[in-house]
Amino acid sequence: MDYIISDRVKTLKPSAIREIFKYAADPSVVSLSAGNPAPEAFPVKAIEEISASILSKEPVSALQYSVTEGYPPLRKAVWEHMQNKYNVGGADDDILITSGAQQVMDLFTKTVCNEGDTVICEAPSFIGSLNSFRSYNCRLCGIPVEKDGMNIEALENALKTEKNVRFIYIIANFQNPSGITTSLEKRKAIYELADKYGVMILEDNPYGELRISGENVPCIKSFDTKGIVLYAGSFSKVLSPGMRLGFAIGPKAVLQKMIVCKQGEDVHTNSWAQMVAYRFMTEYDYEAHLKGLREIYKKKAEFCMELLDKYLVPGGISYDRIEGGLFIWCSLPENARISMTEFCKQAVLNKVCVVPGNAFLTDEAQQSRSFRINFSTPTDEQLEKGIRILGRLAAELL
Amino acid sequence: MDYIISDRVKTLKPSAIREIFKYAADPSVVSLSAGNPAPEAFPVKAIEEISASILSKEPVSALQYSVTEGYPPLRKAVWEHMQNKYNVGGADDDILITSGAQQVMDLFTKTVCNEGDTVICEAPSFIGSLNSFRSYNCRLCGIPVEKDGMNIEALENALKTEKNVRFIYIIANFQNPSGITTSLEKRKAIYELADKYGVMILEDNPYGELRISGENVPCIKSFDTKGIVLYAGSFSKVLSPGMRLGFAIGPKAVLQKMIVCKQGEDVHTNSWAQMVAYRFMTEYDYEAHLKGLREIYKKKAEFCMELLDKYLVPGGISYDRIEGGLFIWCSLPENARISMTEFCKQAVLNKVCVVPGNAFLTDEAQQSRSFRINFSTPTDEQLEKGIRILGRLAAELL
């Protein structure tokens, strides 16, 4: 039977990464293609204790229907954390708890974009968000990312020429997939351009707490005096992604509509997860936990960069050093004898999985010389083995 | 600042019930307006045991990212349950785990409806679903519900005259809010009409396991030889609504697109909830639990109907006896001296909250002589107090 599929969904495809995961599921393949937090980063013991306490002392709160806005104590705890630590959230802002930060992308797009409206994003950018924008039939306009963030000239040009631009989507810290961090200067320039052209900014910050070197750069939302920034936060990298817990901080007028949309989407976010996160933030030493995470990821990232220096750089593959996050962006030389796609294919045939860079572009048919590797999921042994193989391929093929 | 809000969301309002909840939050008010399962129906002890076991033995599975389709063991357990008990799910069907059944409404609408397409629903119907359809800018066409289900003539007329009808939305068992159960004859007639006019059926069955009297009526999905029915199931009334766990069983071709949409919406459903539900279904006596639930609700429903017979019927208010579910639909006499809206307002002023019937219509501005009461949330004392007050008002005002 031929089913009628809506225009917005007809052309949607599962993300290319999911297709790559099929190869990665083979246990003999070293997967550098995931984006999972390191399992040793989960505060398992604390979650176990808190969960037991909740289910014995206040089971009905955890099991009964709750309010769409989110568990009030968690909303307050997150708000205070974001206020005190990052100066995020002003007098006209409010906070909404979501089922992962992914839901912020969905609800915000649903709320502010008509079909055919344009979303400006970094090129490359996070596939999950791009697919969320696509699922509302938005046009995507990618702005090339440089070592310190979007090319500002290209951004202004897009704002001038693109029709019905609704917002600029940016991951300013340790971007997925490029690993780059947008400089303060560029953050300010992007904010000023958004204000000048009357568009909003969707600032997605899933990796913000995972800085391993350098100085913190203020969030765009922290200098949002005009109320044009919607901030998306996540518990996936600091607590657990399986809990599906995120939040949005932004203008009340926009959040109110997002709340109505959330009511029709999943009523509210899993209550147990919200209660666990609240008690973990307030009854345990949350800052010490975050410090511990940074140590885990710093060790892993530095080990990975050492391996890249040792095995890949001599073969002609370059990469940008990162200051945090979970990803490193590697690029083939301009004069490589084979394409990046062919290189990634050869990698899979040699039992190493990486994600080809074009998967992160607004048009997957575009060319890219880069691929993304992840260092948080594999063990040290897997990482060394995988990168050694990539190095051998680079020496043989490039 | 004036924010640009999309056309689809601009006119969306929080459900009228939420507004009523504001009054209901006053502890001196008896709320008969909720739809919460009875807290004593939650298998707290079992959830506590299972949760402790999961977090001590397989914490990483519960805390790490998972697949969008749902936890494979749960998908299998639910599929087998629905197959064996209700003959739901055929060779061309598959199952998707969702964040509550509400998400089925959202994903299905997103997948099959363009903006402006028409959804046919029962009048009255469940507000949460209607708002979900509205949030994709669907036109709603309500078909009056009789004691045995939709008026079939009106349904065929709508199918003939409405443009771009995509699906018929039906709660065939113990409908919210009317309490009625669609007869087998009408289920077959609705299925044949859907097939004849080339539209799908979205069969929402949140209360199916809560039958307290009479014989089970086969699900429409159980005789879906053409692959035109998408079945929505829920754990909210049989396990816990706070977990936000539901599922869809329907044609693979449609589910595949719904999965891509879910990826962009919340990636996957909370893993802990999926694992708890799986182990509860397979390691505990699930059928005995369901039988226990039916006993709880039978007692509550019968007590409620006794109170209605005692206090409301003599005052001129009629109601339809129910065979299951959580709601009873009460109607003022045709010659009442005051409107239903005014009656509900007087009820609130006298500290009893019920939901006015027009809140469940496709156009809230339409008139209704009915209101909905819920008997699962209040205690017996609250129920008696509330209905006694309604009876006094009926005697005074009608």
Interface residues (C-beta under 8 A of the other chain):
Chain A: M1 Y3 I4 I5 S6 D7 R8 V9 L12 K13 P14 S15 R18 G35 N36 P37 P39 F42 V44 I47 E48 S51 A52 L55 S56 P59 V60 S61 A62 L63 Q64 Y65 S66 S99 G100 Q102 Q103 M105 D106 K110 T111 V112 C113 N114 E115 D117 G128 N131 S132 R134 S135 R166 M200 K226 G227 I228 S236 S240 P241 G242 M243 R244 P251 A253 V254 K257 I259 V260 C261 Q263 G264 E265 D266 V267 H268 T269 N270 S271 W272 A273
Chain B: M1 Y3 I4 I5 S6 D7 R8 V9 L12 K13 P14 S15 R18 G35 N36 P37 P39 F42 V44 I47 E48 S51 A52 L55 S56 P59 V60 S61 A62 L63 Q64 Y65 S66 S99 G100 Q102 Q103 M105 D106 K110 T111 V112 C113 N114 E115 D117 G128 N131 S132 R134 S135 R166 M200 K226 G227 I228 S236 S240 P241 G242 M243 R244 P251 A253 V254 K257 I259 V260 C261 Q263 G264 E265 D266 V267 H268 T269 N270 S271 W272 A273
